[in-house]
């Protein structure tokens, strides 16, 4: 999965939702992605973490633990700031 990639997720109700990957990171051996409902960072953002992998299907869950969410939000802020700095150079 890459930045800007469109991904389709199936929610708990079995409905498909489209999100756009804004950033990807691995922390402590766990894959995390920052996704939005729009192609840019203007929309609501969600942090998801990979919970399991079954064949070609990868399962991500919303990060809902406050400490983990805060840590990952800070991490993604730094990643995005670094990427923007590189683009400006």
N, C-alpha and C positions, 0 to 999 in steps of 0.2 A: 504494500500500500504506500502511496506517495502523496505528498502535499498536492492539493488541488483535485485529487481523485474523488469522483462521486461514488458513494457507497449506499447500498440499499440495505436497511436493517428491518427485521421483523420484530415488532414490539410484543409485549405480553398478551395482547389481544389478537395477535396474528395479523395485524395490519402492517403493510410495508411503509417505511418512512425513508426519505432520501436525505442524506447528509453529505457534506463536503469536508474532506480531511484538510485541516489547516496546519497541523503539526503532528509529528510522531516521535516518541521517545521510549527508551527502555530504562527502567530504574529498578534495581534489585532483581533483575531477571524477568521483570513483568513489563509487557508491552502496554503502553498508554497512547491514546490518540485524542487530539482535540478536534472536535467536529462542530460545524455550524449548519444551519438550515439554508444558508445562502452561500454563494461562491466566494464571498469575502468575509471579513470579520465583523461586518455590520450587524448580523443577526445574533440571536441567542447562541451561546457557545456551551458545549457539553464536553466533559472529560469522561472518557470511557476506558476501561481496562480489560485486557483479554483475560477471560476466565477459563477458557478451554479451547481445544482445537480438535475437531472430529472430522478427519479426512480433509476435504477441501473447505469445509465450513469452519469459520472461526467465530467463537462466541465472545461478544463484548458486553460488559455490564456497566451501567452508569456508576461512577464513583459517588458514593453517598456518605462515606465516613468523613466528617468535617476536617480532621487532621490530615488525612490523606488528600482530600480535595484541595485544602489550602496549600499543601506542599507541592502538589502537581500544578496548581494554578500559577504559583511562583515560578516553577520550573518552565512551564510553557511561556510565561511572560518573557523570561530570559531568552528562550530559544527564538521567539518571534522578534525580539529586539535585536538579537545578533543577526538574524536573517535580513532584517531591514537595514542594518548598518552595512552588511555586505553588498546589498543591492545599491546602496547610495555611493559605494566606492567605485 
